[in-house]
């Protein structure tokens, strides 16, 4: 469980940094940086705990709040030294996603004992913070981008649960899930990997549709 705690703190810090970097792109003040850091770092886990009916994790351990506040302040004073901040943001987001999909799955499994629920909570924990960040920053949501995002969290959570089900040590299953999620998300960022997208087909002309309806009525 010590490994999961380290991953949890690391995931919050990394996601908080992505929120603060989004605030830097919007040229907000120090409080704005801290707010974005807190919402992004703790948003997914907060929704997860509410749905599971568990005490919200940062209420039990206010250290998570301090992590977000400190991270937001650090980024506020150092963001001007970082070039290509958007590129850094999406790579940090990939690291946070990989860590948090495993954390969320582990907490969902501990709360319910259901592998399916565990995978769902892993996806929620890993992605909702980034979604909230993009909404607040008025930027295109990760949900609307073509590259792999939620699928990476799904694969990481699923891989973690699959290895965990074989009785492997926690460090093995957690590492496997993190590597799978980061590899998929990293490949999507670097190589532009995507899943097949829906392509609408042209509808039938109204005249043809009416003829079909007429034939069905005559048969009946």
Backbone as a chain_set.jsonl record, in Angstrom:
{"seq": "XXXXXXXXXXXXXXXXXXXXXXXXXXXXXXXXXXXXXXXXXXXXXXXXXXXXXXXXXXXXXXXXXXXXXXXXXXXXXXXXXXXXXXXXXXXXXXXXXXXXXXXXXXXXXXXXXXXXXXXXXXXXXXXXXXXXXXXXXXXXXXXXXXXXXXXXXXXXXXXXXXXXXXXXXXXXXXXXXXXXXXXXXXXXXXXXXXXXXXXXXXXXXXXXXXXXXXXXXXXX", "coords": {"N": [[0.825, -1.217, 0.0], [2.121, 1.127, 0.477], [3.384, 1.812, -1.881], [1.171, 2.527, -3.48], [0.338, 4.794, -2.111], [2.483, 6.537, -2.573], [2.284, 6.754, -5.366], [-0.207, 7.976, -5.453], [0.174, 10.522, -4.22], [2.088, 11.491, -6.023], [0.624, 11.486, -8.413], [-1.36, 13.42, -7.864], [0.279, 15.696, -7.561], [1.437, 15.931, -10.119], [-0.822, 16.243, -11.798], [-1.795, 18.586, -10.642], [0.234, 20.326, -11.413], [-0.222, 20.411, -14.178], [-2.662, 21.746, -14.203], [-1.887, 24.227, -13.119], [-0.111, 25.057, -15.114], [-1.922, 25.405, -17.183], [-3.237, 27.61, -16.128], [-1.177, 29.434, -16.315], [-1.059, 29.84, -19.031], [-3.326, 31.27, -19.379], [-2.667, 33.54, -18.089], [-3.174, 34.094, -15.315], [-3.615, 35.152, -11.82], [-1.797, 34.496, -8.694], [-3.591, 33.161, -6.962], [-5.364, 32.138, -8.799], [-3.704, 30.277, -10.07], [-3.315, 28.439, -7.974], [-5.93, 27.596, -7.565], [-6.595, 26.366, -10.032], [-4.691, 24.349, -9.942], [-5.576, 22.851, -7.721], [-8.188, 22.019, -8.472], [-7.64, 20.49, -10.758], [-5.801, 18.618, -9.774], [-7.215, 17.28, -7.74], [-9.797, 16.835, -8.598], [-10.755, 14.529, -10.099], [-10.397, 12.396, -8.265], [-12.046, 13.283, -6.212], [-14.676, 13.141, -7.282], [-14.732, 10.405, -7.729], [-14.629, 9.363, -5.042], [-17.009, 10.382, -3.993], [-18.935, 9.068, -5.552], [-18.403, 6.433, -4.836], [-19.242, 6.528, -2.266], [-17.513, 7.06, -0.207], [-15.465, 8.701, 2.325], [-14.197, 11.813, 1.229], [-10.987, 11.974, -0.161], [-9.152, 14.117, 0.274], [-10.237, 15.419, 2.382], [-9.878, 13.701, 4.496], [-7.095, 13.565, 4.51], [-5.506, 16.394, 4.569], [-3.087, 16.966, 3.454], [-2.999, 16.61, 0.732], [-4.184, 18.91, -0.255], [-2.252, 20.793, 0.435], [-0.183, 19.923, -1.215], [-1.212, 20.591, -3.75], [-1.487, 23.392, -3.496], [1.174, 24.216, -3.028], [2.381, 23.257, -5.358], [0.997, 24.779, -7.296], [1.923, 27.35, -6.591], [4.696, 27.084, -7.041], [4.76, 26.655, -9.808], [3.709, 29.092, -10.619], [5.811, 30.874, -10.085], [7.798, 29.896, -11.697], [6.971, 29.249, -14.242], [7.49, 30.975, -16.371], [10.021, 30.367, -17.158], [9.871, 28.1, -18.574], [9.814, 26.843, -21.74], [7.587, 26.198, -24.488], [5.19, 25.475, -23.073], [2.712, 24.234, -23.373], [3.31, 21.812, -24.565], [4.776, 20.629, -22.518], [2.727, 20.466, -20.64], [0.93, 18.513, -21.701], [2.503, 16.24, -21.646], [3.078, 15.97, -18.921], [0.468, 15.567, -18.123], [0.039, 13.077, -19.25], [1.706, 11.484, -17.663], [0.47, 11.833, -15.153], [-2.049, 10.731, -15.74], [-1.358, 8.041, -16.178], [-0.459, 7.228, -13.641], [-2.704, 7.765, -12.042], [-4.806, 6.22, -13.078], [-4.254, 3.694, -12.187], [-4.235, 4.085, -9.397], [-6.915, 4.887, -8.986], [-8.248, 2.571, -9.835], [-7.338, 0.728, -7.946], [-8.427, 1.78, -5.572], [-11.135, 1.664, -6.159], [-11.473, -1.096, -6.365], [-10.844, -1.884, -3.749], [-12.973, -0.741, -2.406], [-15.314, -1.882, -3.456], [-14.85, -4.468, -4.423], [-15.29, -5.277, -6.99], [-14.044, -5.942, -10.153], [-14.891, -4.671, -12.507], [-16.112, -2.255, -11.656], [-13.825, -1.218, -10.513], [-12.186, -0.698, -12.736], [-13.725, 1.272, -13.983], [-13.679, 3.322, -12.021], [-10.992, 3.804, -12.075], [-10.654, 4.948, -14.62], [-12.24, 7.252, -14.315], [-10.88, 8.61, -12.229], [-8.479, 9.179, -13.466], [-9.079, 10.826, -15.628], [-11.054, 12.844, -15.226], [-10.093, 15.098, -13.866], [-8.426, 16.363, -15.766], [-10.363, 16.939, -17.682], [-12.025, 18.759, -16.315], [-10.138, 20.793, -15.952], [-9.691, 21.672, -18.615], [-12.226, 22.628, -19.243], [-12.523, 24.77, -17.426], [-10.409, 26.366, -18.281], [-11.314, 27.074, -20.699], [-10.557, 25.714, -23.008], [-10.135, 23.446, -25.813], [-11.651, 20.394, -25.053], [-10.118, 17.387, -23.803], [-11.651, 15.251, -24.478], [-12.636, 15.813, -26.974], [-10.544, 15.715, -28.659], [-8.727, 13.956, -31.204], [-6.755, 12.043, -30.538], [-5.649, 9.186, -28.56], [-6.905, 8.984, -25.286], [-8.868, 8.624, -23.035], [-9.013, 5.943, -23.613], [-6.424, 5.103, -23.04], [-6.364, 5.282, -20.252], [-8.312, 3.374, -19.696], [-7.043, 1.059, -20.695], [-4.771, 0.975, -19.025], [-5.921, 0.72, -16.44], [-7.313, -1.684, -16.803], [-5.179, -3.435, -17.396], [-3.754, -3.359, -15.003], [-5.661, -4.524, -13.241], [-5.92, -7.041, -14.41], [-3.365, -8.227, -14.126], [-3.171, -8.092, -11.38], [-5.169, -9.878, -10.666], [-3.971, -12.297, -11.125], [-2.501, -12.774, -8.931], [-0.065, -11.555, -8.599], [2.578, -9.579, -7.032], [1.825, -6.338, -5.62], [3.465, -4.253, -6.531], [4.281, -5.171, -8.999], [1.887, -5.473, -10.534], [0.915, -2.828, -10.409], [3.009, -1.374, -11.601], [2.94, -2.482, -14.168], [0.395, -1.645, -15.065], [0.733, 1.18, -15.043], [2.806, 1.501, -16.918], [1.632, 0.524, -19.296], [-0.532, 2.334, -19.654], [0.85, 4.791, -19.875], [2.47, 4.291, -22.092], [0.602, 4.032, -24.175], [-0.699, 6.543, -24.105], [1.519, 8.21, -24.416], [2.393, 7.375, -26.941], [0.217, 8.263, -28.427], [0.521, 11.018, -28.162], [3.088, 11.486, -29.269], [3.203, 10.071, -31.72], [0.711, 10.413, -32.753], [-1.326, 8.516, -32.474], [-4.524, 7.109, -32.949], [-7.906, 5.983, -32.392], [-10.179, 4.182, -34.583], [-12.435, 6.383, -36.154], [-15.884, 7.408, -36.12], [-17.606, 7.5, -39.16], [-20.005, 9.229, -40.792], [-22.617, 8.021, -42.911], [-24.038, 8.903, -46.045], [-27.476, 9.782, -46.045], [-30.516, 8.218, -47.276], [-32.206, 9.468, -50.207], [-35.157, 11.527, -49.799], [-37.318, 10.712, -51.461], [-36.816, 8.004, -52.037], [-36.95, 6.925, -49.485], [-39.669, 7.362, -48.889], [-40.862, 5.676, -50.772], [-40.117, 3.165, -49.801], [-41.467, 3.135, -47.354], [-44.089, 3.189, -48.312], [-44.257, 0.671, -49.589], [-44.016, -1.057, -47.395], [-46.387, -0.46, -46.051], [-48.32, -1.372, -47.85], [-47.841, -4.102, -47.819], [-48.548, -4.736, -45.229]], "CA": [[0.0, 0.0, 0.0], [3.011, 2.287, 0.478], [3.58, 2.174, -3.282], [-0.024, 3.227, -3.945], [0.326, 6.117, -1.498], [3.451, 7.35, -3.311], [1.681, 7.038, -6.667], [-1.318, 8.897, -5.239], [0.744, 11.858, -4.029], [2.736, 11.895, -7.269], [-0.413, 11.793, -9.395], [-1.953, 14.709, -7.507], [1.243, 16.76, -7.844], [1.601, 16.094, -11.568], [-2.043, 16.846, -12.336], [-1.831, 19.966, -10.166], [1.147, 21.091, -12.267], [-0.87, 20.673, -15.47], [-3.653, 22.796, -13.979], [-1.183, 25.498, -12.956], [0.399, 25.456, -16.424], [-3.066, 25.949, -17.914], [-3.45, 28.955, -15.584], [-0.133, 30.318, -16.85], [-1.426, 30.178, -20.408], [-4.393, 32.266, -19.287], [-2.08, 34.693, -17.409], [-3.936, 34.34, -14.095], [-2.815, 35.533, -10.654], [-1.343, 33.375, -7.873], [-4.752, 32.409, -6.475], [-5.862, 31.391, -9.952], [-2.824, 29.119, -10.248], [-3.598, 27.471, -6.92], [-7.268, 27.047, -7.794], [-6.509, 25.43, -11.154], [-3.921, 23.195, -9.484], [-6.404, 22.05, -6.821], [-9.292, 21.4, -9.221], [-7.101, 19.457, -11.64], [-5.147, 17.572, -9.002], [-8.107, 16.539, -6.847], [-11.152, 16.736, -9.137], [-11.141, 13.164, -10.438], [-10.501, 11.606, -7.045], [-13.208, 13.742, -5.44], [-15.874, 12.539, -7.887], [-14.653, 8.96, -7.454], [-14.989, 9.06, -3.66], [-18.432, 10.676, -3.806], [-19.706, 7.99, -6.177], [-18.208, 5.219, -4.041], [-19.793, 6.728, -0.935], [-16.411, 7.072, 0.747], [-15.007, 10.044, 2.684], [-13.339, 12.392, 0.19], [-9.615, 11.699, 0.276], [-8.418, 15.284, 0.757], [-10.811, 15.787, 3.678], [-9.196, 12.843, 5.467], [-5.675, 13.932, 4.525], [-5.344, 17.727, 3.966], [-1.793, 17.073, 2.787], [-3.23, 16.728, -0.711], [-4.432, 20.326, -0.531], [-0.955, 21.462, 0.498], [0.552, 19.574, -2.432], [-1.742, 21.386, -4.861], [-1.168, 24.804, -3.264], [2.61, 24.392, -3.232], [2.652, 23.061, -6.787], [0.507, 25.96, -8.005], [2.825, 28.472, -6.315], [5.965, 26.838, -7.727], [4.581, 26.898, -11.245], [3.499, 30.535, -10.786], [7.096, 31.573, -10.059], [8.78, 29.289, -12.6], [6.412, 28.936, -15.563], [8.085, 31.83, -17.407], [11.289, 29.776, -17.561], [9.588, 26.886, -19.339], [9.36, 27.07, -23.101], [6.649, 25.196, -24.987], [4.477, 25.02, -21.888], [1.617, 23.331, -23.714], [3.911, 20.494, -24.778], [5.07, 20.107, -21.183], [1.452, 20.174, -19.986], [0.323, 17.262, -22.145], [3.332, 15.124, -21.193], [2.796, 15.81, -17.492], [-0.866, 14.992, -18.045], [0.18, 11.647, -19.556], [2.268, 10.845, -16.468], [-0.58, 11.814, -14.147], [-3.07, 9.772, -16.153], [-0.853, 6.681, -15.977], [-0.436, 6.933, -12.205], [-4.028, 7.861, -11.427], [-5.712, 5.146, -13.488], [-3.955, 2.575, -11.293], [-4.718, 4.457, -8.062], [-8.376, 4.846, -8.992], [-8.68, 1.18, -9.913], [-7.052, 0.084, -6.654], [-9.39, 2.253, -4.578], [-12.442, 1.113, -6.514], [-11.468, -2.525, -6.012], [-10.877, -1.989, -2.291], [-14.274, -0.313, -1.9], [-16.439, -2.675, -3.955], [-14.494, -5.841, -4.755], [-15.69, -5.56, -8.365], [-13.055, -5.498, -11.136], [-15.508, -3.753, -13.473], [-16.193, -0.948, -10.998], [-12.458, -0.739, -10.328], [-11.726, -0.126, -14.002], [-14.471, 2.522, -14.183], [-13.158, 4.35, -11.12], [-9.663, 4.143, -12.568], [-10.831, 5.887, -15.736], [-12.745, 8.518, -13.773], [-9.832, 9.275, -11.46], [-7.398, 9.602, -14.349], [-9.466, 11.72, -16.722], [-11.973, 13.932, -14.893], [-9.345, 16.299, -13.52], [-8.038, 17.02, -17.011], [-11.568, 17.465, -18.334], [-12.392, 19.969, -15.58], [-9.125, 21.81, -16.26], [-9.93, 22.223, -19.947], [-13.467, 23.404, -19.203], [-12.249, 26.027, -16.725], [-9.494, 27.174, -19.088], [-11.986, 27.359, -21.972], [-9.75, 25.128, -24.066], [-10.772, 22.236, -26.34], [-11.58, 19.291, -24.105], [-9.417, 16.187, -24.251], [-12.652, 14.336, -25.032], [-12.91, 16.171, -28.354], [-9.335, 15.552, -29.456], [-8.781, 12.641, -31.841], [-5.791, 11.055, -30.069], [-6.047, 8.3, -27.466], [-6.82, 9.558, -23.943], [-9.635, 7.76, -22.123], [-8.642, 4.56, -23.915], [-5.183, 4.801, -22.331], [-6.746, 5.028, -18.862], [-9.007, 2.089, -19.701], [-6.06, -0.01, -20.855], [-3.943, 0.912, -17.83], [-6.716, 0.15, -15.344], [-7.569, -3.087, -17.121], [-3.938, -4.188, -17.267], [-3.49, -3.472, -13.566], [-6.575, -5.486, -12.643], [-5.651, -8.365, -14.959], [-2.163, -8.765, -13.48], [-3.508, -8.24, -9.955], [-6.001, -11.08, -10.526], [-3.113, -13.49, -11.176], [-1.83, -12.928, -7.656], [1.259, -10.942, -8.6], [2.75, -8.517, -6.031], [1.24, -5.056, -5.994], [4.412, -3.441, -7.297], [4.31, -5.682, -10.369], [0.638, -5.123, -11.214], [0.834, -1.374, -10.523], [3.986, -0.947, -12.61], [2.444, -2.901, -15.476], [-0.692, -0.748, -15.453], [1.277, 2.511, -15.319], [3.573, 1.452, -18.171], [0.689, 0.37, -20.414], [-1.268, 3.589, -19.847], [1.759, 5.84, -20.344], [2.916, 3.952, -23.443], [-0.474, 4.362, -25.123], [-0.891, 8.001, -24.147], [2.724, 8.787, -25.0], [2.355, 7.113, -28.378], [-0.783, 9.151, -29.023], [1.087, 12.368, -28.214], [4.267, 11.559, -30.136], [2.961, 9.531, -33.059], [-0.637, 10.734, -33.209], [-2.182, 7.332, -32.517], [-5.961, 7.337, -32.737], [-8.807, 4.873, -32.664], [-11.03, 4.466, -35.744], [-13.499, 7.335, -35.859], [-17.146, 7.192, -36.815], [-17.794, 8.252, -40.407], [-21.421, 9.143, -41.163], [-22.943, 7.666, -44.281], [-25.123, 9.763, -46.552], [-28.812, 9.205, -45.928], [-31.236, 7.996, -48.533], [-33.046, 10.589, -50.641], [-36.524, 11.445, -49.254], [-38.21, 9.979, -52.359], [-36.579, 6.576, -51.855], [-37.466, 6.561, -48.165], [-41.127, 7.32, -48.967], [-41.243, 4.472, -51.514], [-39.964, 2.028, -48.897], [-42.578, 3.196, -46.397], [-45.305, 2.806, -49.024], [-44.247, -0.779, -49.808], [-44.296, -1.719, -46.132], [-47.805, -0.29, -45.733], [-49.128, -2.242, -48.712], [-47.667, -5.484, -47.364], [-49.288, -4.925, -43.982]], "C": [[0.856, 1.262, 0.0], [3.248, 2.768, -0.947], [2.388, 2.964, -3.808], [-0.094, 4.635, -3.36], [1.292, 7.06, -2.228], [2.893, 7.726, -4.677], [0.567, 8.072, -6.543], [-0.811, 10.33, -5.083], [1.374, 12.373, -5.326], [1.705, 12.275, -8.325], [-1.071, 13.133, -9.129], [-1.007, 15.849, -7.875], [1.379, 17.009, -9.339], [0.363, 16.722, -12.191], [-2.184, 18.295, -11.881], [-0.929, 20.854, -11.024], [0.52, 21.379, -13.631], [-1.94, 21.757, -15.333], [-3.013, 24.155, -13.849], [-0.607, 25.981, -14.287], [-0.721, 25.993, -17.315], [-3.374, 27.365, -17.44], [-2.406, 29.926, -16.116], [-0.442, 30.73, -18.275], [-2.533, 31.236, -20.441], [-3.944, 33.527, -18.542], [-2.88, 35.091, -16.167], [-3.012, 34.754, -12.951], [-2.494, 34.282, -9.829], [-2.505, 32.516, -7.379], [-5.35, 31.577, -7.611], [-5.025, 30.15, -10.221], [-3.155, 28.038, -9.227], [-4.954, 26.806, -7.129], [-7.243, 26.025, -8.924], [-5.759, 24.164, -10.735], [-4.784, 22.277, -8.621], [-7.516, 21.325, -7.574], [-8.773, 20.256, -10.091], [-6.511, 18.306, -10.847], [-6.101, 16.704, -8.212], [-9.499, 16.294, -7.415], [-11.598, 15.314, -9.411], [-11.318, 12.29, -9.211], [-11.689, 11.992, -6.186], [-14.494, 13.117, -5.964], [-15.895, 11.037, -7.617], [-15.129, 8.632, -6.044], [-16.466, 9.335, -3.389], [-19.284, 9.552, -4.373], [-19.59, 6.694, -5.372], [-18.785, 5.338, -2.636], [-18.741, 6.7, 0.149], [-16.094, 8.503, 1.165], [-14.036, 10.564, 1.63], [-11.899, 12.419, 0.692], [-8.893, 12.916, 0.832], [-9.033, 15.863, 2.039], [-10.144, 14.969, 4.788], [-7.732, 13.258, 5.618], [-5.491, 15.281, 3.826], [-3.988, 17.936, 3.306], [-1.929, 17.192, 1.285], [-3.48, 18.185, -1.107], [-3.112, 21.087, -0.536], [-0.119, 21.167, -0.744], [0.097, 20.44, -3.603], [-1.379, 22.859, -4.716], [0.309, 25.076, -3.533], [2.977, 24.247, -4.709], [2.198, 24.262, -7.599], [1.428, 27.154, -7.816], [4.157, 28.308, -7.041], [5.857, 27.115, -9.221], [4.395, 28.381, -11.52], [4.834, 31.269, -10.893], [8.111, 31.017, -11.061], [8.264, 29.07, -14.022], [7.056, 29.759, -16.671], [9.422, 31.281, -17.906], [11.096, 28.556, -18.451], [9.076, 27.261, -20.72], [8.441, 25.916, -23.52], [5.844, 24.592, -23.842], [3.339, 24.061, -22.218], [2.137, 21.917, -23.94], [4.234, 19.842, -23.442], [3.786, 19.691, -20.477], [0.92, 18.812, -20.405], [1.178, 16.056, -21.749], [3.164, 14.895, -19.697], [1.425, 15.175, -17.29], [-0.814, 13.489, -18.314], [0.735, 10.886, -18.363], [1.207, 10.737, -15.375], [-1.659, 10.809, -14.467], [-2.62, 8.344, -15.864], [-0.864, 6.3, -14.5], [-1.845, 6.849, -11.637], [-4.983, 6.769, -11.876], [-5.482, 3.912, -12.621], [-4.472, 2.858, -9.884], [-6.233, 4.34, -7.986], [-8.911, 3.43, -9.043], [-8.472, 0.469, -8.581], [-8.073, 0.501, -5.599], [-10.798, 1.74, -4.884], [-12.556, -0.359, -6.165], [-11.564, -2.708, -4.511], [-12.258, -1.67, -1.742], [-15.399, -1.265, -2.278], [-16.113, -4.14, -4.199], [-14.846, -6.229, -6.175], [-14.623, -5.06, -9.335], [-13.632, -4.501, -12.146], [-15.605, -2.348, -12.888], [-14.807, -0.362, -10.817], [-11.927, -0.086, -11.603], [-12.427, 1.211, -14.27], [-13.927, 3.634, -13.289], [-11.735, 4.738, -11.496], [-9.727, 5.153, -13.697], [-11.272, 7.25, -15.227], [-11.644, 9.3, -13.067], [-8.783, 9.882, -12.378], [-7.796, 10.703, -15.329], [-10.292, 12.933, -16.302], [-11.246, 15.217, -14.514], [-8.925, 17.077, -14.753], [-9.222, 17.619, -17.748], [-12.016, 18.759, -17.662], [-11.422, 21.113, -15.872], [-9.41, 22.474, -17.604], [-11.2, 23.055, -19.988], [-13.229, 24.764, -18.56], [-11.364, 26.954, -17.56], [-10.089, 27.56, -20.431], [-11.125, 26.918, -23.152], [-10.46, 23.878, -24.581], [-10.572, 21.053, -25.397], [-10.802, 18.124, -24.687], [-10.389, 15.185, -24.869], [-12.89, 14.576, -26.513], [-11.677, 16.074, -29.242], [-9.29, 14.134, -30.011], [-7.85, 11.611, -31.221], [-6.3, 10.299, -28.847], [-5.877, 9.0, -26.125], [-7.546, 8.65, -22.949], [-9.28, 6.298, -22.358], [-7.355, 4.156, -23.207], [-5.467, 4.507, -20.863], [-7.469, 3.689, -18.736], [-8.015, 0.937, -19.786], [-5.188, -0.15, -19.614], [-4.673, 0.293, -16.648], [-6.964, -1.332, -15.565], [-6.33, -3.953, -16.964], [-3.577, -4.396, -15.793], [-4.36, -4.544, -12.927], [-6.287, -6.905, -13.139], [-4.435, -9.001, -14.287], [-2.425, -8.994, -11.995], [-4.307, -9.522, -9.721], [-5.169, -12.356, -10.567], [-2.338, -13.704, -9.885], [-0.428, -12.357, -7.601], [1.368, -9.88, -7.509], [2.228, -7.187, -6.548], [2.182, -4.225, -6.848], [4.469, -3.889, -8.758], [3.062, -5.25, -11.133], [0.51, -3.616, -11.414], [1.793, -0.858, -11.589], [3.504, -1.29, -14.004], [1.334, -1.968, -15.956], [-0.203, 0.635, -15.813], [1.997, 2.525, -16.656], [2.648, 1.355, -19.378], [-0.022, 1.695, -20.699], [-0.351, 4.67, -20.42], [2.238, 5.562, -21.764], [1.858, 4.325, -24.48], [-0.667, 5.869, -25.245], [0.324, 8.692, -24.759], [2.789, 8.564, -26.504], [1.356, 8.006, -29.094], [-0.239, 10.569, -29.164], [2.182, 12.468, -29.275], [3.978, 11.145, -31.578], [1.569, 9.85, -33.603], [-1.548, 9.528, -33.309], [-3.625, 7.707, -32.214], [-6.701, 6.018, -32.914], [-9.636, 5.207, -33.901], [-12.198, 5.366, -35.359], [-14.749, 7.008, -36.673], [-17.217, 8.089, -38.045], [-19.25, 8.141, -40.837], [-21.59, 8.804, -42.63], [-24.07, 8.562, -44.774], [-26.471, 9.055, -46.471], [-29.467, 9.009, -47.283], [-32.029, 9.239, -48.92], [-34.464, 10.435, -50.103], [-37.471, 10.632, -50.123], [-38.062, 8.475, -52.17], [-37.119, 6.106, -50.519], [-38.982, 6.447, -48.198], [-41.597, 6.091, -49.728], [-41.161, 3.238, -50.619], [-41.107, 1.982, -47.896], [-43.872, 2.755, -47.057], [-45.389, 1.312, -49.258], [-44.571, -1.519, -48.525], [-45.76, -1.612, -45.756], [-48.667, -1.207, -46.573], [-49.014, -3.697, -48.28], [-48.484, -5.746, -46.1], [-50.789, -4.866, -44.225]], "O": [[0.403, 2.329, -0.413], [3.307, 3.971, -1.203], [2.568, 3.961, -4.507], [-0.536, 5.566, -4.033], [0.973, 8.224, -2.472], [3.01, 8.875, -5.104], [0.409, 8.936, -7.406], [-1.312, 11.244, -5.738], [1.216, 13.541, -5.682], [1.878, 13.259, -9.045], [-1.316, 13.901, -10.059], [-1.438, 16.856, -8.436], [1.429, 18.157, -9.78], [0.473, 17.628, -13.017], [-2.643, 19.143, -12.648], [-1.279, 21.994, -11.327], [0.706, 22.465, -14.182], [-2.11, 22.585, -16.228], [-3.517, 25.136, -14.395], [-0.612, 27.18, -14.562], [-0.509, 26.915, -18.103], [-3.73, 28.226, -18.244], [-2.701, 31.099, -16.343], [-0.123, 31.846, -18.685], [-2.658, 31.994, -21.402], [-4.722, 34.466, -18.377], [-3.222, 36.26, -15.982], [-1.788, 34.717, -13.085], [-2.86, 33.167, -10.199], [-2.416, 31.288, -7.376], [-5.788, 30.446, -7.398], [-5.561, 29.094, -10.56], [-3.262, 26.861, -9.572], [-5.111, 25.607, -6.901], [-7.805, 24.938, -8.791], [-6.131, 23.054, -11.116], [-4.729, 21.056, -8.773], [-7.756, 20.141, -7.335], [-9.383, 19.188, -10.156], [-6.698, 17.144, -11.206], [-5.842, 15.515, -8.024], [-10.306, 15.614, -6.782], [-12.693, 14.919, -9.009], [-12.279, 11.527, -9.123], [-12.278, 11.147, -5.512], [-15.309, 12.621, -5.187], [-16.943, 10.466, -7.315], [-15.943, 7.726, -5.861], [-17.105, 8.599, -2.636], [-20.253, 9.128, -3.742], [-20.561, 5.949, -5.241], [-18.815, 4.356, -1.894], [-19.032, 6.359, 1.295], [-16.421, 9.437, 0.433], [-13.15, 9.833, 1.188], [-11.627, 12.833, 1.819], [-8.1, 12.783, 1.764], [-8.418, 16.698, 2.702], [-9.881, 15.479, 5.877], [-7.202, 13.295, 6.728], [-5.333, 15.314, 2.605], [-3.759, 18.964, 2.669], [-1.084, 17.8, 0.628], [-3.039, 18.634, -2.166], [-2.877, 21.926, -1.405], [0.569, 22.046, -1.262], [0.921, 20.96, -4.357], [-1.007, 23.507, -5.695], [0.653, 26.058, -4.192], [3.779, 25.015, -5.239], [2.916, 24.721, -8.488], [1.69, 27.893, -8.766], [4.69, 29.271, -7.593], [6.742, 27.727, -9.82], [4.868, 28.884, -12.538], [4.972, 32.186, -11.702], [9.174, 31.609, -11.253], [9.045, 28.739, -14.915], [7.159, 29.285, -17.802], [9.901, 31.688, -18.964], [12.059, 28.039, -19.017], [8.04, 27.911, -20.857], [8.512, 24.814, -22.978], [5.812, 23.375, -23.657], [3.034, 23.169, -21.427], [1.491, 20.942, -23.557], [3.998, 18.649, -23.252], [3.761, 18.672, -19.788], [0.5, 18.028, -19.553], [0.645, 14.967, -21.537], [3.114, 13.75, -19.249], [1.24, 14.348, -16.397], [-1.536, 12.717, -17.683], [0.295, 9.773, -18.075], [1.056, 9.689, -14.747], [-2.14, 10.106, -13.578], [-3.399, 7.532, -15.366], [-1.234, 5.18, -14.146], [-2.145, 5.96, -10.84], [-5.894, 6.417, -11.127], [-6.421, 3.163, -12.35], [-5.071, 1.99, -9.249], [-6.773, 3.767, -7.04], [-9.901, 3.108, -8.385], [-9.326, -0.301, -8.141], [-8.534, -0.332, -4.818], [-11.56, 1.42, -3.971], [-13.607, -0.819, -5.72], [-12.285, -3.588, -4.04], [-12.68, -2.245, -0.738], [-16.342, -1.442, -1.506], [-17.015, -4.978, -4.185], [-14.715, -7.398, -6.54], [-14.32, -3.867, -9.342], [-12.932, -3.59, -12.587], [-15.231, -1.37, -13.536], [-14.619, 0.848, -10.949], [-11.289, 0.964, -11.544], [-11.799, 2.166, -14.728], [-13.735, 4.76, -13.747], [-11.316, 5.872, -11.263], [-8.948, 6.105, -13.732], [-10.746, 8.279, -15.65], [-11.491, 10.503, -13.279], [-8.259, 10.963, -12.108], [-6.934, 11.438, -15.811], [-10.233, 13.965, -16.97], [-11.729, 16.31, -14.809], [-9.047, 18.301, -14.793], [-9.107, 18.678, -18.365], [-12.347, 19.735, -18.335], [-11.835, 22.262, -16.021], [-9.374, 23.699, -17.715], [-11.257, 24.07, -20.682], [-13.675, 25.789, -19.077], [-11.543, 28.172, -17.55], [-9.465, 28.278, -21.212], [-10.978, 27.631, -24.145], [-11.292, 23.306, -23.877], [-9.448, 20.754, -24.995], [-10.815, 17.892, -25.896], [-9.991, 14.361, -25.692], [-13.298, 13.666, -27.236], [-11.756, 16.323, -30.445], [-9.765, 13.203, -29.36], [-8.105, 10.414, -31.349], [-7.253, 10.717, -28.19], [-4.812, 9.555, -25.852], [-6.914, 7.989, -22.124], [-9.248, 5.504, -21.418], [-7.202, 3.0, -22.813], [-4.881, 3.588, -20.289], [-7.256, 2.956, -17.77], [-8.125, -0.043, -19.048], [-4.892, -1.267, -19.19], [-4.123, -0.55, -15.939], [-6.845, -2.138, -14.642], [-6.411, -5.073, -16.46], [-3.148, -5.479, -15.396], [-3.869, -5.376, -12.165], [-6.398, -7.863, -12.375], [-4.47, -10.175, -13.92], [-1.954, -9.976, -11.421], [-4.142, -10.178, -8.692], [-5.619, -13.397, -10.088], [-1.607, -14.684, -9.748], [0.323, -12.638, -6.667], [0.348, -9.328, -7.095], [2.194, -6.941, -7.754], [1.745, -3.562, -7.789], [4.682, -3.07, -9.652], [3.158, -4.724, -12.242], [0.05, -3.168, -12.465], [1.427, 0.0, -12.392], [3.641, -0.485, -14.925], [1.329, -1.547, -17.113], [-0.671, 1.217, -16.792], [1.824, 3.454, -17.445], [2.864, 2.039, -20.379], [-0.104, 2.124, -21.85], [-0.735, 5.384, -21.346], [2.395, 6.491, -22.557], [2.181, 4.87, -25.536], [-0.784, 6.404, -26.348], [0.182, 9.644, -25.526], [3.19, 9.454, -27.254], [1.598, 8.455, -30.214], [-0.502, 11.245, -30.159], [2.205, 13.404, -30.075], [4.442, 11.777, -32.528], [1.28, 9.59, -34.771], [-2.456, 9.51, -34.141], [-3.9, 8.521, -31.333], [-6.187, 5.069, -33.506], [-9.789, 6.38, -34.241], [-12.867, 5.13, -34.353], [-14.68, 6.419, -37.752], [-16.925, 9.283, -37.977], [-19.691, 7.055, -41.213], [-20.812, 9.238, -43.479], [-24.955, 8.936, -44.004], [-26.584, 7.872, -46.792], [-29.031, 9.559, -48.294], [-32.475, 9.983, -48.047], [-34.936, 9.307, -49.961], [-38.339, 9.933, -49.6], [-39.055, 7.748, -52.145], [-37.683, 5.016, -50.422], [-39.538, 5.528, -47.597], [-42.625, 5.512, -49.378], [-42.03, 2.368, -50.671], [-41.653, 0.915, -47.619], [-44.667, 2.036, -46.452], [-46.468, 0.729, -49.142], [-45.314, -2.5, -48.546], [-46.329, -2.555, -45.205], [-49.643, -1.767, -46.074], [-49.986, -4.447, -48.366], [-49.04, -6.83, -45.919], [-51.573, -5.005, -43.286]]}, "num_chains": 1, "name": "protein.A"}
